[in-house]
Amino acid sequence: KTLQVFLQEVVNNVANIAASSAYDPDSTIAKSPQTIRSAAIIVTTLPVLVVYPLLQRYYIQGMTVGSVKG
């Protein structure tokens, strides 16, 4: 499974639990679906935001080399 598929399953499971009658909003473990969704967004975008600036130089070089004719 990819990270996105796994996180989608987690978000869906939390939404189903929150919709069920067994959900206890006063529990210290209980988190709202919005909180889980926000955490999933952070987890999926953080690696890209960290790695891209480090590799940007090589990405630009590859585009430049590929666009030069002759």
Backbone as a chain_set.jsonl record, in Angstrom:
{"seq": "KTLQVFLQEVVNNVANIAASSAYDPDSTIAKSPQTIRSAAIIVTTLPVLVVYPLLQRYYIQGMTVGSVKG", "coords": {"N": [[0.843, -1.188, 0.0], [0.433, 2.23, -0.695], [1.513, 5.307, 0.868], [-0.472, 7.262, 0.768], [-2.831, 5.774, 0.34], [-2.935, 4.254, 2.685], [-3.198, 6.313, 4.623], [-5.651, 7.36, 3.827], [-7.34, 5.243, 4.467], [-7.036, 5.273, 7.254], [-8.158, 7.776, 7.889], [-10.782, 7.332, 7.013], [-11.527, 5.246, 8.757], [-11.438, 6.573, 11.231], [-13.438, 8.446, 10.832], [-15.63, 6.753, 10.61], [-15.668, 5.627, 13.172], [-16.15, 7.902, 14.697], [-18.698, 8.46, 13.859], [-20.114, 6.366, 14.885], [-22.016, 4.904, 17.611], [-20.411, 4.207, 19.693], [-18.511, 6.078, 20.108], [-16.751, 8.194, 22.218], [-16.629, 11.355, 23.044], [-15.472, 12.582, 25.244], [-13.278, 11.159, 25.91], [-9.761, 10.854, 26.458], [-8.243, 9.83, 24.472], [-9.714, 10.063, 22.199], [-9.99, 11.575, 19.056], [-10.89, 14.174, 16.827], [-12.29, 13.735, 13.525], [-11.437, 15.765, 11.84], [-9.005, 16.568, 12.966], [-7.436, 14.274, 12.589], [-7.462, 14.184, 9.799], [-6.086, 16.543, 9.213], [-3.582, 15.933, 10.297], [-2.874, 13.838, 8.593], [-2.558, 15.212, 6.182], [-0.329, 16.801, 6.791], [1.591, 14.791, 7.248], [1.829, 13.659, 4.709], [2.689, 15.78, 3.066], [4.965, 16.884, 4.227], [7.46, 15.377, 3.77], [7.942, 15.992, 1.031], [8.224, 18.761, 1.121], [10.568, 18.941, 2.569], [12.514, 17.477, 1.134], [12.52, 18.468, -1.532], [13.747, 21.173, -1.656], [16.404, 20.419, -1.178], [17.059, 18.888, -3.403], [16.536, 20.52, -5.518], [18.438, 21.876, -7.083], [19.544, 19.87, -8.735], [17.286, 19.106, -10.134], [16.684, 21.429, -11.612], [19.029, 21.584, -13.141], [18.777, 19.257, -14.713], [16.498, 19.875, -16.198], [17.449, 22.045, -17.62], [19.588, 20.94, -19.135], [18.156, 19.149, -20.676], [16.678, 20.866, -22.259], [18.397, 22.235, -23.911], [19.413, 22.621, -27.211], [21.312, 21.155, -29.817]], "CA": [[0.0, 0.0, 0.0], [1.155, 3.499, -0.67], [1.237, 6.123, 2.049], [-1.752, 7.95, 0.596], [-3.912, 4.806, 0.529], [-2.965, 3.95, 4.11], [-3.748, 7.453, 5.361], [-7.071, 7.455, 3.497], [-8.009, 4.234, 5.284], [-7.042, 5.762, 8.638], [-9.149, 8.857, 7.979], [-12.112, 6.725, 6.902], [-11.797, 4.515, 10.0], [-11.724, 7.547, 12.292], [-14.759, 9.021, 10.55], [-16.632, 5.734, 10.95], [-15.718, 5.509, 14.632], [-16.791, 9.114, 15.215], [-20.127, 8.398, 13.533], [-20.752, 5.268, 15.611], [-22.516, 5.239, 18.943], [-19.387, 3.871, 20.681], [-17.571, 7.2, 20.175], [-16.833, 8.952, 23.465], [-15.873, 12.592, 22.82], [-14.769, 12.995, 26.459], [-12.096, 10.317, 26.081], [-8.506, 11.554, 26.171], [-7.682, 9.249, 23.258], [-10.579, 10.408, 21.07], [-9.604, 12.723, 18.24], [-11.907, 14.451, 15.822], [-11.866, 13.396, 12.159], [-10.72, 16.909, 11.264], [-7.643, 16.514, 13.484], [-6.762, 13.18, 11.894], [-7.311, 14.609, 8.408], [-5.007, 17.539, 9.186], [-2.33, 15.212, 10.531], [-2.575, 13.096, 7.367], [-2.055, 16.184, 5.205], [1.031, 17.163, 7.206], [2.472, 13.635, 7.059], [2.075, 13.422, 3.283], [3.367, 16.895, 2.399], [6.23, 17.235, 4.875], [8.649, 14.864, 3.072], [8.158, 16.741, -0.209], [8.723, 20.082, 1.483], [11.929, 18.819, 3.095], [13.431, 16.92, 0.136], [12.586, 19.265, -2.758], [14.797, 22.199, -1.648], [17.725, 19.799, -1.236], [17.284, 18.344, -4.736], [16.099, 21.487, -6.522], [19.564, 22.176, -7.964], [19.644, 18.801, -9.729], [16.075, 19.171, -10.941], [16.862, 22.545, -12.536], [20.083, 21.193, -14.084], [18.21, 18.277, -15.634], [15.601, 20.575, -17.118], [18.277, 22.897, -18.485], [20.295, 20.073, -20.063], [17.179, 18.578, -21.59], [16.082, 21.879, -23.136], [19.418, 22.798, -24.803], [19.493, 21.923, -28.501], [22.552, 21.326, -30.566]], "C": [[0.881, 1.241, 0.0], [0.741, 4.284, 0.577], [-0.134, 6.787, 1.95], [-2.934, 7.006, 0.829], [-4.047, 4.467, 2.011], [-3.602, 5.086, 4.903], [-5.232, 7.65, 5.058], [-7.876, 6.442, 4.309], [-8.095, 4.676, 6.744], [-8.101, 6.843, 8.815], [-10.564, 8.289, 7.907], [-12.481, 5.963, 8.175], [-12.147, 5.46, 11.138], [-13.096, 8.171, 12.081], [-15.862, 8.033, 10.9], [-16.771, 5.579, 12.46], [-16.434, 6.716, 15.235], [-18.291, 9.094, 14.953], [-20.847, 7.311, 14.329], [-21.188, 5.724, 17.0], [-21.48, 4.953, 20.028], [-18.383, 5.009, 20.879], [-17.813, 7.989, 21.451], [-16.006, 10.222, 23.307], [-15.113, 13.078, 24.047], [-13.508, 12.191, 26.711], [-10.844, 11.113, 25.718], [-7.855, 11.034, 24.89], [-8.458, 9.701, 22.021], [-10.073, 11.671, 20.371], [-10.679, 12.95, 17.191], [-11.396, 14.049, 14.441], [-11.091, 14.542, 11.5], [-9.261, 16.923, 11.723], [-6.836, 15.433, 12.774], [-6.51, 13.549, 10.433], [-6.166, 15.627, 8.278], [-3.649, 16.888, 9.395], [-1.918, 14.427, 9.293], [-2.018, 14.023, 6.287], [-0.619, 16.571, 5.53], [1.999, 16.022, 6.908], [2.78, 13.412, 5.589], [2.837, 14.553, 2.615], [4.731, 17.225, 2.988], [7.456, 16.653, 4.172], [8.959, 15.622, 1.777], [8.748, 18.113, 0.101], [10.15, 20.054, 1.998], [12.905, 18.413, 1.989], [13.58, 17.829, -1.078], [13.651, 20.366, -2.709], [16.213, 21.612, -1.736], [18.062, 19.312, -2.646], [16.929, 19.314, -5.864], [17.204, 21.795, -7.525], [19.657, 21.145, -9.086], [18.429, 18.78, -10.654], [16.202, 20.264, -11.997], [17.929, 22.207, -13.567], [19.548, 20.215, -15.12], [17.272, 18.921, -16.634], [16.401, 21.42, -18.101], [18.999, 22.053, -19.534], [19.339, 19.499, -21.104], [16.607, 19.584, -22.568], [17.091, 22.478, -24.11], [19.499, 21.954, -26.064], [20.877, 22.144, -29.089], [23.641, 20.582, -30.04]], "O": [[1.94, 1.274, 0.626], [-0.244, 3.962, 1.241], [-0.866, 6.861, 2.936], [-3.926, 7.395, 1.445], [-5.16, 4.401, 2.532], [-4.451, 4.845, 5.761], [-5.992, 8.062, 5.935], [-8.968, 6.751, 4.785], [-9.12, 4.473, 7.394], [-8.857, 6.823, 9.786], [-11.445, 8.715, 8.654], [-13.626, 6.029, 8.623], [-13.052, 5.18, 11.924], [-13.832, 8.398, 13.04], [-16.907, 8.42, 11.424], [-17.881, 5.416, 12.967], [-17.226, 6.575, 16.167], [-19.068, 9.647, 15.732], [-22.073, 7.339, 14.433], [-20.784, 6.779, 17.489], [-21.64, 5.401, 21.163], [-17.498, 4.911, 21.729], [-18.937, 8.403, 21.734], [-14.782, 10.166, 23.428], [-14.203, 13.898, 23.921], [-12.747, 12.502, 27.627], [-10.857, 11.934, 24.801], [-7.019, 11.712, 24.294], [-7.912, 9.718, 20.918], [-9.773, 12.682, 21.006], [-11.305, 11.999, 16.724], [-10.186, 14.025, 14.216], [-10.192, 14.303, 10.694], [-8.374, 17.259, 10.938], [-5.684, 15.657, 12.403], [-5.444, 13.249, 9.896], [-5.377, 15.564, 7.334], [-2.674, 17.254, 8.739], [-0.731, 14.357, 8.975], [-1.099, 13.646, 5.559], [0.218, 16.657, 4.632], [3.09, 16.246, 6.384], [3.895, 13.01, 5.253], [3.577, 14.299, 1.665], [5.573, 17.797, 2.296], [8.43, 17.382, 3.987], [10.126, 15.863, 1.468], [9.666, 18.568, -0.58], [10.87, 21.045, 1.876], [14.01, 18.951, 1.917], [14.684, 17.947, -1.608], [14.414, 20.484, -3.668], [17.111, 22.235, -2.302], [19.228, 19.323, -3.04], [17.015, 18.957, -7.039], [16.922, 21.958, -8.712], [19.83, 21.504, -10.25], [18.555, 18.466, -11.838], [15.86, 20.043, -13.159], [17.759, 22.508, -14.748], [19.854, 20.352, -16.305], [17.261, 18.541, -17.805], [16.062, 21.495, -19.282], [19.017, 22.421, -20.709], [19.687, 19.383, -22.279], [16.095, 19.191, -23.616], [16.692, 23.165, -25.05], [19.635, 20.732, -26.001], [21.512, 23.177, -28.88], [24.745, 20.638, -30.58]]}, "num_chains": 1, "name": "protein.A"}
